Amino acid sequence: MLRVLKFGGSSVGNADAFKSVGKILKHYKRNEAVVSVFSAMMSVTNRLISASEAAARGDMKQATTTKNFLFNLHCQTVKDLNLDPIDHMNLVGWLELSMDDLMASCEKVAELGLCTGEQRDYISSLGERWSTAIMAKYLRKLDIPSAYVLASEILVTDGVAGGATPDLELTKQATLERLVPLLQEGILPCVTGFIGADQSQTITTLGRGGSDLSASVLGAVLEADEVTMYKVESEAAADGTLVAWKPGWIGIIPKGSSPDETIPNLSYVEATQLKKVLHPSTCYPLMEKEIPLRVANTLEFLNPGTLIGNSKPKYEWQTYAPSQAVGVQKAKASMRAFSTARFGSIT
């Protein structure tokens, strides 16, 4: 069985969160092949965007302050994970170089006096690289063979800055070449969410919440048995960083309901209407091969949460179209047509 597991920013918000995610990956890796996808640490993408905006105003002092904060946040996380000394030293050295890259990018923005879409994508993509690299190193401490995979090497997009669309066929070719050999060797790929690259290798992002789409695209091209989006409610500090996870919803619940009213099953049709839970395009790549999508809670990872698949819609609070006259089969056909037009088809 092959699972694609995606972890959001709260799920990798600090060292304790990384440790908990490590336990989840170790649990599934015992008997299954696993591909993992990671968002940036909680609040990091917002800070990166803030740094780019400060640079565009010529405020390099603020950009530098943000860089220092981010460097300290990630270095403290690495320290708290108690990695092997050599891995610790190598990772901190790599983070230093990456922070230099951030500042060089901000200086280019300052010289230009504005932040282009291409520059914004590059700068905002750094958070996923940092969190994913840290997780790959931490898994080695748990004796889980792992590999850091930069999604720009496998997820091919149309090059639209800030909201790129993956090309499923080109992505499939690159993904099979890069990830399948790792899986065959029993290695767990740790893939950066949110980002890809066009055919000229220019970094692009998939829009906010794009790590969900990253995971669903990888699940589609690998023909995974299931894709799971792990999310968790959390308490944030004044600076936006993670304090701790907290109990809350287990899967998807109707608006105004309590966590114990989790909906066990939803259709793709209904799931495309969810707001603030999934990236709006998450379901589309999975529909053609009817790959199930699960939304689950990182804090209670063995709870089944909500399973989304090719079932008949039954919840009135989620309709596919303003008109109730739109039938289920017509809705599905429309969704498949949209998916093919936007993402292409997988052969």
Short mmCIF file of the C-alpha atoms (twelve columns), coordinates in Angstrom:
data_MODEL
# 
_entry.id   MODEL 
# 
loop_
_atom_site.group_PDB 
_atom_site.id 
_atom_site.type_symbol 
_atom_site.label_atom_id 
_atom_site.label_alt_id 
_atom_site.label_comp_id 
_atom_site.label_asym_id 
_atom_site.label_seq_id 
_atom_site.Cartn_x 
_atom_site.Cartn_y 
_atom_site.Cartn_z 
_atom_site.pdbx_PDB_model_num 
ATOM 1   C CA . MET A 1   0.000   0.000  0.000   1 
ATOM 2   C CA . LEU A 2   1.201   3.495  -0.844  1 
ATOM 3   C CA . ARG A 3   0.147   6.499  1.204   1 
ATOM 4   C CA . VAL A 4   0.823   10.162 0.599   1 
ATOM 5   C CA . LEU A 5   0.740   12.054 3.895   1 
ATOM 6   C CA . LYS A 6   0.715   15.841 3.994   1 
ATOM 7   C CA . PHE A 7   1.397   17.880 7.137   1 
ATOM 8   C CA . GLY A 8   0.396   21.524 7.454   1 
ATOM 9   C CA . GLY A 9   2.266   24.360 9.149   1 
ATOM 10  C CA . SER A 10  0.796   23.776 12.601  1 
ATOM 11  C CA . SER A 11  1.733   20.112 12.334  1 
ATOM 12  C CA . VAL A 12  5.410   21.088 12.002  1 
ATOM 13  C CA . GLY A 13  5.305   24.258 14.099  1 
ATOM 14  C CA . ASN A 14  8.047   23.409 16.603  1 
ATOM 15  C CA . ALA A 15  10.313  20.573 17.742  1 
ATOM 16  C CA . ASP A 16  7.563   18.827 19.707  1 
ATOM 17  C CA . ALA A 17  5.386   18.889 16.603  1 
ATOM 18  C CA . PHE A 18  8.197   17.442 14.477  1 
ATOM 19  C CA . LYS A 19  8.613   14.640 17.021  1 
ATOM 20  C CA . SER A 20  4.906   13.818 16.910  1 
ATOM 21  C CA . VAL A 21  4.885   13.776 13.119  1 
ATOM 22  C CA . GLY A 22  7.933   11.518 13.235  1 
ATOM 23  C CA . LYS A 23  5.908   9.022  15.289  1 
ATOM 24  C CA . ILE A 24  3.106   9.124  12.715  1 
ATOM 25  C CA . LEU A 25  5.495   8.473  9.842   1 
ATOM 26  C CA . LYS A 26  7.208   5.672  11.758  1 
ATOM 27  C CA . HIS A 27  3.821   4.074  12.422  1 
ATOM 28  C CA . TYR A 28  2.860   3.957  8.746   1 
ATOM 29  C CA . LYS A 29  6.344   3.197  7.458   1 
ATOM 30  C CA . ARG A 30  6.394   -0.136 9.318   1 
ATOM 31  C CA . ASN A 31  4.135   -1.859 6.806   1 
ATOM 32  C CA . GLU A 32  3.531   0.573  3.963   1 
ATOM 33  C CA . ALA A 33  5.285   2.744  1.421   1 
ATOM 34  C CA . VAL A 34  4.949   6.406  2.361   1 
ATOM 35  C CA . VAL A 35  5.549   9.729  0.627   1 
ATOM 36  C CA . SER A 36  5.421   12.751 2.935   1 
ATOM 37  C CA . VAL A 37  4.718   16.368 1.989   1 
ATOM 38  C CA . PHE A 38  5.346   19.337 4.288   1 
ATOM 39  C CA . SER A 39  4.249   22.915 4.618   1 
ATOM 40  C CA . ALA A 40  6.513   25.565 6.100   1 
ATOM 41  C CA . MET A 41  6.614   25.909 9.882   1 
ATOM 42  C CA . MET A 42  3.695   27.872 11.276  1 
ATOM 43  C CA . SER A 43  3.853   31.623 10.454  1 
ATOM 44  C CA . VAL A 44  7.004   31.288 8.333   1 
ATOM 45  C CA . THR A 45  5.459   31.913 4.896   1 
ATOM 46  C CA . ASN A 46  3.799   35.095 6.157   1 
ATOM 47  C CA . ARG A 47  7.140   36.316 7.488   1 
ATOM 48  C CA . LEU A 48  8.893   35.555 4.210   1 
ATOM 49  C CA . ILE A 49  6.290   37.527 2.301   1 
ATOM 50  C CA . SER A 50  6.659   40.325 4.839   1 
ATOM 51  C CA . ALA A 51  10.420  40.336 4.240   1 
ATOM 52  C CA . SER A 52  9.919   40.621 0.490   1 
ATOM 53  C CA . GLU A 53  7.469   43.491 0.968   1 
ATOM 54  C CA . ALA A 54  9.873   45.280 3.320   1 
ATOM 55  C CA . ALA A 55  12.652  44.913 0.759   1 
ATOM 56  C CA . ALA A 56  10.408  46.369 -1.936  1 
ATOM 57  C CA . ARG A 57  9.966   49.439 0.282   1 
ATOM 58  C CA . GLY A 58  13.723  49.635 0.697   1 
ATOM 59  C CA . ASP A 59  13.498  48.623 4.339   1 
ATOM 60  C CA . MET A 60  16.368  46.134 4.435   1 
ATOM 61  C CA . LYS A 61  16.620  46.561 8.195   1 
ATOM 62  C CA . GLN A 62  13.205  44.971 8.607   1 
ATOM 63  C CA . ALA A 63  14.068  42.256 6.083   1 
ATOM 64  C CA . THR A 64  17.224  41.487 8.069   1 
ATOM 65  C CA . THR A 65  15.281  41.363 11.333  1 
ATOM 66  C CA . THR A 66  12.893  38.867 9.766   1 
ATOM 67  C CA . LYS A 67  15.780  36.780 8.460   1 
ATOM 68  C CA . ASN A 68  17.353  36.662 11.915  1 
ATOM 69  C CA . PHE A 69  14.068  35.630 13.500  1 
ATOM 70  C CA . LEU A 70  13.595  32.826 10.975  1 
ATOM 71  C CA . PHE A 71  17.156  31.622 11.353  1 
ATOM 72  C CA . ASN A 72  16.824  31.482 15.136  1 
ATOM 73  C CA . LEU A 73  13.449  29.729 14.919  1 
ATOM 74  C CA . HIS A 74  14.777  26.958 12.703  1 
ATOM 75  C CA . CYS A 75  18.080  26.601 14.530  1 
ATOM 76  C CA . GLN A 76  16.263  26.317 17.860  1 
ATOM 77  C CA . THR A 77  14.031  23.630 16.363  1 
ATOM 78  C CA . VAL A 78  17.086  21.723 15.134  1 
ATOM 79  C CA . LYS A 79  18.711  22.035 18.554  1 
ATOM 80  C CA . ASP A 80  15.577  20.809 20.348  1 
ATOM 81  C CA . LEU A 81  15.427  17.723 18.113  1 
ATOM 82  C CA . ASN A 82  18.800  16.559 19.471  1 
ATOM 83  C CA . LEU A 83  20.058  15.399 16.104  1 
ATOM 84  C CA . ASP A 84  23.280  13.553 15.511  1 
ATOM 85  C CA . PRO A 85  26.064  16.161 15.959  1 
ATOM 86  C CA . ILE A 86  27.210  15.890 12.351  1 
ATOM 87  C CA . ASP A 87  23.651  16.154 11.015  1 
ATOM 88  C CA . HIS A 88  23.090  19.132 13.349  1 
ATOM 89  C CA . MET A 89  26.224  20.900 12.123  1 
ATOM 90  C CA . ASN A 90  25.469  20.222 8.454   1 
ATOM 91  C CA . LEU A 91  21.860  21.352 8.768   1 
ATOM 92  C CA . VAL A 92  22.727  24.594 10.563  1 
ATOM 93  C CA . GLY A 93  25.415  25.298 7.953   1 
ATOM 94  C CA . TRP A 94  22.878  24.710 5.190   1 
ATOM 95  C CA . LEU A 95  20.381  26.999 6.934   1 
ATOM 96  C CA . GLU A 96  23.019  29.733 7.097   1 
ATOM 97  C CA . LEU A 97  23.600  29.488 3.352   1 
ATOM 98  C CA . SER A 98  19.862  29.507 2.701   1 
ATOM 99  C CA . MET A 99  19.438  32.623 4.840   1 
ATOM 100 C CA . ASP A 100 22.180  34.274 2.788   1 
ATOM 101 C CA . ASP A 101 20.155  33.329 -0.273  1 
ATOM 102 C CA . LEU A 102 17.082  34.955 1.279   1 
ATOM 103 C CA . MET A 103 18.965  38.193 1.898   1 
ATOM 104 C CA . ALA A 104 20.479  38.201 -1.595  1 
ATOM 105 C CA . SER A 105 16.975  37.824 -3.028  1 
ATOM 106 C CA . CYS A 106 15.683  40.652 -0.826  1 
ATOM 107 C CA . GLU A 107 18.557  42.903 -1.942  1 
ATOM 108 C CA . LYS A 108 17.588  42.306 -5.580  1 
ATOM 109 C CA . VAL A 109 14.007  43.272 -4.709  1 
ATOM 110 C CA . ALA A 110 15.249  46.431 -2.969  1 
ATOM 111 C CA . GLU A 111 17.359  47.408 -5.973  1 
ATOM 112 C CA . LEU A 112 14.368  47.021 -8.257  1 
ATOM 113 C CA . GLY A 113 12.006  48.783 -5.881  1 
ATOM 114 C CA . LEU A 114 9.330   46.150 -6.274  1 
ATOM 115 C CA . CYS A 115 8.902   42.429 -5.809  1 
ATOM 116 C CA . THR A 116 8.027   40.609 -9.014  1 
ATOM 117 C CA . GLY A 117 5.829   37.538 -8.976  1 
ATOM 118 C CA . GLU A 118 8.848   35.379 -9.736  1 
ATOM 119 C CA . GLN A 119 10.831  36.875 -6.850  1 
ATOM 120 C CA . ARG A 120 7.901   36.561 -4.455  1 
ATOM 121 C CA . ASP A 121 7.484   32.895 -5.351  1 
ATOM 122 C CA . TYR A 122 11.155  32.185 -4.822  1 
ATOM 123 C CA . ILE A 123 11.305  33.918 -1.455  1 
ATOM 124 C CA . SER A 124 8.041   32.454 -0.160  1 
ATOM 125 C CA . SER A 125 9.141   28.947 -1.198  1 
ATOM 126 C CA . LEU A 126 12.029  28.898 1.271   1 
ATOM 127 C CA . GLY A 127 9.932   27.911 4.296   1 
ATOM 128 C CA . GLU A 128 8.949   24.544 2.858   1 
ATOM 129 C CA . ARG A 129 12.563  23.817 2.044   1 
ATOM 130 C CA . TRP A 130 13.633  24.480 5.624   1 
ATOM 131 C CA . SER A 131 10.894  22.454 7.340   1 
ATOM 132 C CA . THR A 132 11.233  19.515 4.958   1 
ATOM 133 C CA . ALA A 133 15.014  19.368 5.291   1 
ATOM 134 C CA . ILE A 134 14.697  19.362 9.074   1 
ATOM 135 C CA . MET A 135 12.165  16.540 8.987   1 
ATOM 136 C CA . ALA A 136 14.303  14.439 6.645   1 
ATOM 137 C CA . LYS A 137 17.231  14.742 9.059   1 
ATOM 138 C CA . TYR A 138 15.052  14.006 12.095  1 
ATOM 139 C CA . LEU A 139 13.688  10.818 10.522  1 
ATOM 140 C CA . ARG A 140 17.227  9.517  10.251  1 
ATOM 141 C CA . LYS A 141 17.496  9.854  14.019  1 
ATOM 142 C CA . LEU A 142 14.435  7.586  14.230  1 
ATOM 143 C CA . ASP A 143 16.211  5.058  11.977  1 
ATOM 144 C CA . ILE A 144 13.812  5.782  9.133   1 
ATOM 145 C CA . PRO A 145 15.666  5.975  5.799   1 
ATOM 146 C CA . SER A 146 14.575  9.279  4.267   1 
ATOM 147 C CA . ALA A 147 15.424  11.626 1.432   1 
ATOM 148 C CA . TYR A 148 14.860  15.359 1.046   1 
ATOM 149 C CA . VAL A 149 13.138  16.034 -2.280  1 
ATOM 150 C CA . LEU A 150 12.721  19.541 -3.639  1 
ATOM 151 C CA . ALA A 151 9.354   19.609 -5.386  1 
ATOM 152 C CA . SER A 152 10.701  21.879 -8.121  1 
ATOM 153 C CA . GLU A 153 12.534  18.772 -9.377  1 
ATOM 154 C CA . ILE A 154 9.342   16.782 -9.874  1 
ATOM 155 C CA . LEU A 155 6.260   19.016 -9.893  1 
ATOM 156 C CA . VAL A 156 6.110   20.723 -13.289 1 
ATOM 157 C CA . THR A 157 3.839   23.752 -13.554 1 
ATOM 158 C CA . ASP A 158 2.599   26.246 -16.131 1 
ATOM 159 C CA . GLY A 159 4.775   28.977 -14.634 1 
ATOM 160 C CA . VAL A 160 2.013   31.282 -13.390 1 
ATOM 161 C CA . ALA A 161 3.461   33.136 -10.404 1 
ATOM 162 C CA . GLY A 162 1.524   32.887 -7.161  1 
ATOM 163 C CA . GLY A 163 -0.940  30.279 -8.380  1 
ATOM 164 C CA . ALA A 164 0.701   27.874 -10.789 1 
ATOM 165 C CA . THR A 165 -1.109  24.839 -12.147 1 
ATOM 166 C CA . PRO A 166 0.692   21.481 -12.206 1 
ATOM 167 C CA . ASP A 167 0.901   19.575 -15.481 1 
ATOM 168 C CA . LEU A 168 -0.014  16.024 -14.484 1 
ATOM 169 C CA . GLU A 169 1.661   14.231 -17.383 1 
ATOM 170 C CA . LEU A 170 4.990   16.051 -17.112 1 
ATOM 171 C CA . THR A 171 4.854   15.756 -13.329 1 
ATOM 172 C CA . LYS A 172 4.205   12.025 -13.600 1 
ATOM 173 C CA . GLN A 173 7.307   11.498 -15.723 1 
ATOM 174 C CA . ALA A 174 9.534   13.435 -13.334 1 
ATOM 175 C CA . THR A 175 7.971   11.933 -10.202 1 
ATOM 176 C CA . LEU A 176 8.297   8.336  -11.350 1 
ATOM 177 C CA . GLU A 177 11.947  8.897  -12.200 1 
ATOM 178 C CA . ARG A 178 12.743  10.550 -8.860  1 
ATOM 179 C CA . LEU A 179 10.478  8.954  -6.251  1 
ATOM 180 C CA . VAL A 180 9.882   5.382  -7.399  1 
ATOM 181 C CA . PRO A 181 13.554  4.325  -7.029  1 
ATOM 182 C CA . LEU A 182 13.516  5.756  -3.485  1 
ATOM 183 C CA . LEU A 183 10.349  3.875  -2.609  1 
ATOM 184 C CA . GLN A 184 11.728  0.665  -4.070  1 
ATOM 185 C CA . GLU A 185 14.743  1.010  -1.785  1 
ATOM 186 C CA . GLY A 186 12.535  1.504  1.263   1 
ATOM 187 C CA . ILE A 187 13.360  5.204  1.544   1 
ATOM 188 C CA . LEU A 188 10.713  7.669  2.687   1 
ATOM 189 C CA . PRO A 189 10.695  10.760 0.429   1 
ATOM 190 C CA . CYS A 190 10.178  14.069 2.251   1 
ATOM 191 C CA . VAL A 191 8.827   16.455 -0.381  1 
ATOM 192 C CA . THR A 192 8.453   20.213 -0.133  1 
ATOM 193 C CA . GLY A 193 4.823   21.249 -0.452  1 
ATOM 194 C CA . PHE A 194 3.497   24.446 -2.026  1 
ATOM 195 C CA . ILE A 195 6.155   24.754 -4.730  1 
ATOM 196 C CA . GLY A 196 7.014   23.485 -8.174  1 
ATOM 197 C CA . ALA A 197 8.853   24.793 -11.212 1 
ATOM 198 C CA . ASP A 198 8.021   25.491 -14.826 1 
ATOM 199 C CA . GLN A 199 9.812   23.765 -17.681 1 
ATOM 200 C CA . SER A 200 12.644  26.297 -17.520 1 
ATOM 201 C CA . GLN A 201 13.158  25.373 -13.818 1 
ATOM 202 C CA . THR A 202 11.875  28.703 -12.511 1 
ATOM 203 C CA . ILE A 203 10.401  28.254 -9.024  1 
ATOM 204 C CA . THR A 204 6.634   28.720 -8.836  1 
ATOM 205 C CA . THR A 205 4.155   28.371 -5.990  1 
ATOM 206 C CA . LEU A 206 0.684   26.835 -6.075  1 
ATOM 207 C CA . GLY A 207 -1.016  29.564 -4.052  1 
ATOM 208 C CA . ARG A 208 -1.773  29.678 -0.334  1 
ATOM 209 C CA . GLY A 209 -2.697  26.257 0.951   1 
ATOM 210 C CA . GLY A 210 -0.907  24.817 -2.056  1 
ATOM 211 C CA . SER A 211 0.695   21.985 -0.092  1 
ATOM 212 C CA . ASP A 212 -2.695  20.252 -0.206  1 
ATOM 213 C CA . LEU A 213 -2.562  20.385 -3.984  1 
ATOM 214 C CA . SER A 214 1.054   19.194 -3.983  1 
ATOM 215 C CA . ALA A 215 0.036   16.086 -2.076  1 
ATOM 216 C CA . SER A 216 -2.991  15.328 -4.233  1 
ATOM 217 C CA . VAL A 217 -0.970  15.715 -7.440  1 
ATOM 218 C CA . LEU A 218 1.704   13.339 -6.150  1 
ATOM 219 C CA . GLY A 219 -0.987  10.909 -5.049  1 
ATOM 220 C CA . ALA A 220 -2.533  11.023 -8.508  1 
ATOM 221 C CA . VAL A 221 0.632   10.513 -10.526 1 
ATOM 222 C CA . LEU A 222 1.887   7.761  -8.201  1 
ATOM 223 C CA . GLU A 223 -1.579  6.152  -8.141  1 
ATOM 224 C CA . ALA A 224 -1.463  6.064  -4.350  1 
ATOM 225 C CA . ASP A 225 -3.964  4.025  -2.397  1 
ATOM 226 C CA . GLU A 226 -4.811  7.054  -0.265  1 
ATOM 227 C CA . VAL A 227 -3.847  10.671 0.299   1 
ATOM 228 C CA . THR A 228 -4.178  12.098 3.804   1 
ATOM 229 C CA . MET A 229 -4.144  15.760 4.806   1 
ATOM 230 C CA . TYR A 230 -3.100  16.092 8.446   1 
ATOM 231 C CA . LYS A 231 -4.242  19.298 10.106  1 
ATOM 232 C CA . VAL A 232 -4.495  20.355 13.729  1 
ATOM 233 C CA . GLU A 233 -5.862  23.160 15.851  1 
ATOM 234 C CA . SER A 234 -3.202  25.088 17.697  1 
ATOM 235 C CA . GLU A 235 -2.355  27.845 20.122  1 
ATOM 236 C CA . ALA A 236 -0.117  30.583 18.744  1 
ATOM 237 C CA . ALA A 237 2.260   32.897 20.548  1 
ATOM 238 C CA . ALA A 238 2.130   36.662 20.079  1 
ATOM 239 C CA . ASP A 239 4.736   36.364 17.313  1 
ATOM 240 C CA . GLY A 240 2.595   33.819 15.440  1 
ATOM 241 C CA . THR A 241 4.733   30.781 16.175  1 
ATOM 242 C CA . LEU A 242 3.346   27.557 17.587  1 
ATOM 243 C CA . VAL A 243 2.911   27.192 21.343  1 
ATOM 244 C CA . ALA A 244 1.128   23.841 21.346  1 
ATOM 245 C CA . TRP A 245 -1.454  21.729 19.606  1 
ATOM 246 C CA . LYS A 246 -4.889  21.620 21.191  1 
ATOM 247 C CA . PRO A 247 -7.833  19.227 20.982  1 
ATOM 248 C CA . GLY A 248 -10.452 20.076 18.413  1 
ATOM 249 C CA . TRP A 249 -12.101 18.725 15.320  1 
ATOM 250 C CA . ILE A 250 -11.129 15.268 14.130  1 
ATOM 251 C CA . GLY A 251 -12.117 15.569 10.479  1 
ATOM 252 C CA . ILE A 252 -14.659 17.712 8.648   1 
ATOM 253 C CA . ILE A 253 -17.686 18.915 10.588  1 
ATOM 254 C CA . PRO A 254 -20.753 20.926 9.522   1 
ATOM 255 C CA . LYS A 255 -20.547 24.618 10.367  1 
ATOM 256 C CA . GLY A 256 -21.518 25.275 13.958  1 
ATOM 257 C CA . SER A 257 -21.234 21.636 15.000  1 
ATOM 258 C CA . SER A 258 -19.072 20.117 17.724  1 
ATOM 259 C CA . PRO A 259 -15.972 17.988 17.021  1 
ATOM 260 C CA . ASP A 260 -17.821 14.779 17.896  1 
ATOM 261 C CA . GLU A 261 -20.078 15.367 14.882  1 
ATOM 262 C CA . THR A 262 -17.296 14.646 12.391  1 
ATOM 263 C CA . ILE A 263 -18.641 13.586 9.012   1 
ATOM 264 C CA . PRO A 264 -17.168 10.150 8.189   1 
ATOM 265 C CA . ASN A 265 -17.609 10.381 4.410   1 
ATOM 266 C CA . LEU A 266 -17.930 13.103 1.796   1 
ATOM 267 C CA . SER A 267 -18.045 13.083 -1.980  1 
ATOM 268 C CA . TYR A 268 -15.551 14.852 -4.213  1 
ATOM 269 C CA . VAL A 269 -18.455 17.064 -5.278  1 
ATOM 270 C CA . GLU A 270 -19.057 18.235 -1.718  1 
ATOM 271 C CA . ALA A 271 -15.375 18.537 -0.846  1 
ATOM 272 C CA . THR A 272 -14.706 21.000 -3.663  1 
ATOM 273 C CA . GLN A 273 -17.004 23.424 -1.851  1 
ATOM 274 C CA . LEU A 274 -15.125 23.351 1.441   1 
ATOM 275 C CA . LYS A 275 -13.612 26.637 2.504   1 
ATOM 276 C CA . LYS A 276 -10.535 27.021 4.714   1 
ATOM 277 C CA . VAL A 277 -10.155 23.242 4.957   1 
ATOM 278 C CA . LEU A 278 -8.631  22.284 1.607   1 
ATOM 279 C CA . HIS A 279 -7.009  24.088 -1.297  1 
ATOM 280 C CA . PRO A 280 -9.911  24.514 -3.754  1 
ATOM 281 C CA . SER A 281 -8.274  22.325 -6.416  1 
ATOM 282 C CA . THR A 282 -7.205  19.507 -4.106  1 
ATOM 283 C CA . CYS A 283 -9.775  16.936 -5.237  1 
ATOM 284 C CA . TYR A 284 -9.472  17.384 -8.982  1 
ATOM 285 C CA . PRO A 285 -6.254  15.424 -9.648  1 
ATOM 286 C CA . LEU A 286 -7.592  12.463 -7.620  1 
ATOM 287 C CA . MET A 287 -10.977 12.105 -9.269  1 
ATOM 288 C CA . GLU A 288 -9.978  10.402 -12.514 1 
ATOM 289 C CA . LYS A 289 -8.556  7.369  -10.739 1 
ATOM 290 C CA . GLU A 290 -10.916 7.709  -7.760  1 
ATOM 291 C CA . ILE A 291 -8.113  7.922  -5.218  1 
ATOM 292 C CA . PRO A 292 -9.564  8.508  -1.745  1 
ATOM 293 C CA . LEU A 293 -8.626  11.637 0.159   1 
ATOM 294 C CA . ARG A 294 -8.689  11.695 3.953   1 
ATOM 295 C CA . VAL A 295 -8.733  14.760 6.201   1 
ATOM 296 C CA . ALA A 296 -7.446  13.856 9.654   1 
ATOM 297 C CA . ASN A 297 -6.169  15.382 12.878  1 
ATOM 298 C CA . THR A 298 -2.451  15.207 13.608  1 
ATOM 299 C CA . LEU A 299 -3.117  15.095 17.356  1 
ATOM 300 C CA . GLU A 300 -5.307  11.984 17.013  1 
ATOM 301 C CA . PHE A 301 -3.796  10.470 13.922  1 
ATOM 302 C CA . LEU A 302 -5.373  7.011  14.325  1 
ATOM 303 C CA . ASN A 303 -8.866  8.501  14.234  1 
ATOM 304 C CA . PRO A 304 -10.204 7.981  10.700  1 
ATOM 305 C CA . GLY A 305 -11.384 11.581 10.313  1 
ATOM 306 C CA . THR A 306 -13.278 12.242 7.080   1 
ATOM 307 C CA . LEU A 307 -12.820 10.165 3.938   1 
ATOM 308 C CA . ILE A 308 -13.538 11.911 0.630   1 
ATOM 309 C CA . GLY A 309 -14.220 9.861  -2.466  1 
ATOM 310 C CA . ASN A 310 -16.502 8.980  -5.329  1 
ATOM 311 C CA . SER A 311 -19.691 8.767  -3.327  1 
ATOM 312 C CA . LYS A 312 -23.085 10.353 -3.739  1 
ATOM 313 C CA . PRO A 313 -23.446 13.806 -2.101  1 
ATOM 314 C CA . LYS A 314 -25.864 13.752 0.821   1 
ATOM 315 C CA . TYR A 315 -25.281 16.919 2.821   1 
ATOM 316 C CA . GLU A 316 -27.536 19.845 2.009   1 
ATOM 317 C CA . TRP A 317 -25.029 22.263 3.497   1 
ATOM 318 C CA . GLN A 318 -22.617 21.419 0.686   1 
ATOM 319 C CA . THR A 319 -23.958 21.745 -2.841  1 
ATOM 320 C CA . TYR A 320 -22.008 21.728 -6.044  1 
ATOM 321 C CA . ALA A 321 -23.818 24.590 -7.735  1 
ATOM 322 C CA . PRO A 322 -26.281 27.377 -6.845  1 
ATOM 323 C CA . SER A 323 -28.988 25.489 -8.665  1 
ATOM 324 C CA . GLN A 324 -30.315 22.377 -6.921  1 
ATOM 325 C CA . ALA A 325 -31.216 21.134 -10.387 1 
ATOM 326 C CA . VAL A 326 -27.611 20.221 -11.094 1 
ATOM 327 C CA . GLY A 327 -27.508 16.430 -10.832 1 
ATOM 328 C CA . VAL A 328 -24.718 14.486 -9.222  1 
ATOM 329 C CA . GLN A 329 -23.527 12.823 -12.425 1 
ATOM 330 C CA . LYS A 330 -23.590 16.141 -14.252 1 
ATOM 331 C CA . ALA A 331 -21.637 17.710 -11.425 1 
ATOM 332 C CA . LYS A 332 -19.028 14.956 -11.550 1 
ATOM 333 C CA . ALA A 333 -18.785 15.238 -15.328 1 
ATOM 334 C CA . SER A 334 -18.286 18.988 -15.044 1 
ATOM 335 C CA . MET A 335 -15.605 18.506 -12.429 1 
ATOM 336 C CA . ARG A 336 -13.765 15.940 -14.529 1 
ATOM 337 C CA . ALA A 337 -13.931 18.215 -17.551 1 
ATOM 338 C CA . PHE A 338 -12.532 21.085 -15.484 1 
ATOM 339 C CA . SER A 339 -9.804  18.855 -14.079 1 
ATOM 340 C CA . THR A 340 -8.718  17.662 -17.523 1 
ATOM 341 C CA . ALA A 341 -8.762  21.169 -18.929 1 
ATOM 342 C CA . ARG A 342 -6.717  22.580 -16.073 1 
ATOM 343 C CA . PHE A 343 -4.331  19.778 -15.122 1 
ATOM 344 C CA . GLY A 344 -4.349  17.540 -18.181 1 
ATOM 345 C CA . SER A 345 -4.876  13.804 -17.971 1 
ATOM 346 C CA . ILE A 346 -2.632  11.016 -16.769 1 
ATOM 347 C CA . THR A 347 -1.831  8.251  -19.211 1 
# 
